[in-house]
Amino acid sequence: MLAVDLIVPPKSGKMPIAAFCVEHGRWSRRGNEQASVFTSSADVAASKDLKLAAKRANSQGAVWETVTVTQDKLSENVGTRVNSTVSESSLQLAVENRKVQDSAEGYIKALANIVNGQNDVIGYAFAINGKVNSADVYASSALFIKLWPKLLKANAIEAIAEQQGSKFEPTTVDIVKEFLSEAESGNATEKEVTARVRLVTREDAKNIFFETRDHAQKEAWIHRNYIRK
């Protein structure tokens, strides 16, 4: 998984990428895969804890530990072991488990089309078990709408992993607004990702906020990720 956002300009040539492995002990190809290259996934990180392990802790060990916890939660809530016999540690294969996919399908069908015709929508926030989880906001509607199917799928899988049987009150617009405002007010640190990209991180006791900025566009922000810790 990529650790941070990147801007890859046309004809950029090779660029270094900060990344973490999400399959512990994977050192050889599977099946008919090419041995000379990595295969790719069309998915995004399936939990806020996984994002925090990579983006906040910056720890390979924490990423592997979070993958194991996520697999265990999914297994418990779908009623079968989701770890693949091909690779017990593979998060991607666990997410592809038929029962996980079937469970996620209801969320995806219900919410996939809510952005249709909404050309001014640039982001969203979501809650699990009545509690605000995360939010993502992008600098353009076109970018957000293109990413929406992947984001929704990841959120659906996280909702399955974190599902609780008890009843809860839905969150409210005011609670979401307060969450966004608080997250943007934390203490700031900055990191140069590339010659063009800067990552601003703000954190307080309850929230963490990541903002990707573009040097080439007068420090304009491209992506804002809000997480309730």
N, C-alpha and C positions, 0 to 999 in steps of 0.2 A: 504494500500500500504506500502511496505517496505521502510524505510527511507534511508537506505544505503546498499551497497553490503556486503555480508557475505560469508565466507568460512565455509562450514559445512563438517568436515572430516568424514570418515566412522566411525561408532560406537561412534559418539560424545556424544550421550545422549542428554538430553534437553538443548537447548541454548536460551538465551533471545533474542528477536527480537524487534528492534525499529520500530514501525509501526504507520500509521495514518489511520483513518477511512475516507472513501470516500462516505459515505452514512449517512447524518445527520439524527439523530433521529431513527436509526435502533436499536431497542432493543428486537425484537422478530423474530421468524422464519417466512418465507413465504411459503405457500403451504405445500408441503410434505418434506421440509427441516428438518433435525435433529436439535432438540433444543439444543443439547449438544455440537455441534461443528460448526465452521464457514465453509461455503462453500468456494470454491476457484475460482479464475479467471485465465485463461491462458493468459491474456493480460498484457501489461506493461503500465505505465503512458502515457496518450494520449496527453500531451502537455508539452512544456518546462516550462510554468508557474506553472504547477502542481508539476513538479520536484523541481523548485525553492522554492515553498511554503513548501515542505517537507525537502529538503536538505539544503537550505540556511536560510529561515526564521524559520524553525523548529517549525511551528505553525499549530496546528489543525484548528484554526479559519481560517487561510489563505488557508489551503487545502480545507475546505468546501466552502469558498468564490470563489476559483478558479474553483471548480466543477460547481457551479452555473453559472459562467461566460461562461465556456466551453459549458454547456448545452444550454445557450441562443444563443451563436454563431452558434452552430450546428443547432438549430431550425431555425434560420434566414436563413441560407444558404441552407438547404435542403427543406425549404418551409413547414414544419410541426413541431408541438411541439414534441420534442424527449423525454421529461420527461415521464416516465412510470406512468400509473395510479396505478400500484402496489406500487410504491415508487417514489414520485416526486424527491427526492434528490439523487437517485441512479445513479452514473456515469456509472456503469457497464451496467445497463438496458438501459440507454440512448445510450451508444455505440452499444448495441445490436439492437437498433431500425432498422427496415427494410430499411428505406430510407437512414440512415447513412451507413449501410452495403452495400447497392447497390451503393451508391456514392463512397465508398472506393474501391469497386471491380475493377474499371478501373485502378486505381493506382497499386493495388496489382497484377493484371494480367500482366501489362506492365513491372513490375520491379522484380517480384518474382524470376525469373530464371537468373538474371544477375550474380549471384554468382556461378552458376553451372559450375563445372570444374575449378574454380578459387581457387586452394588450397593455394595460397599465400595471399589471401585477409584477412585482419584482422579488417577491419572497414570501415566506410563510413561517409560522410557528406551530408547534404541535405539543400535545400533552399526552401522557400515558398514565392511566389510573387516576385521572383527575388532576395530575400535577404537571406543571410546565416542564418540558424536557429540554428543548432546543429550538433554535430558529436560524434560518439562513436567509440572507438578503443579498441581491446581486445588483450590479450597476446598470444592468439593462434587462428589460422584460424578455427579449429574445433569448438571452443566455439562461435566465431562470426557467423559462418554459421548455427549453431544450433539455435541461437537467432534471426537470420535475419527475419524469417517470423513474429515474434512478433514485432520486431522493425519497420518493414515496415508497418504493420497494424496500429500501433500507429501513425506513421508519416502521413499516409494517412488520418486518422481521424483528426489529427491536421491541415493538409492542407485544409480539408473541412471546419473546424471551422474558419480558418484564410483567406479563399479564398476571393479575391477582384476581381471585375469586370474589373478594368482598366488593360491596357496592361503594360507589364514590360519587361525589358531586363534580359535574363538569367544571373545568376552569372557565374563566370569564375574560372578556376583552380587556377589562381594567387590570386584571392580574398579569396578562401578557404584556401590556404597555409598561407596567411597573417593572417587570422582569427585563425588558429591553433597555429601559432607562437606567436601571441599576447596573446592568452589565457594562454599559458604555461609560460608567463613571468610576470604574476601578482604577487602581494604580497601573500606570503604563510602563511597558518595556518595549524596545524595538530591536529588530534583527534584520540584517541585510541578507536576503535569500539569494538574489542574483544582483548583477549590476543594475537591473531594472526594477526588481521587486523588493519591497520592504514589508515585513510582517510586524504589525503592532499588536501587542497582547495586553489586555487589561484584566485585572483580577481582583476580586474581593473575597470575603469569606464564603459567599454563596454562589458566585457566578464567575465565568471566564469568557472573555470576548476576544476573538481573533479577527483582525482586519488586514486584508491584503491591499497594498497601495502600489501604484504604478508611477515610478520616477518620470517616465517619458510623458506622462499626462498630468504634470504639475501636482504629483502626489495624490491624484484622485484615487478613491477607493474602488475596488473591483468586487470584493466579496467580504461580507461580514457574517461570521459564525458566532452565535450566542449559545452558551451551554450552561445549564443549571447543574452545579456540581453535586 
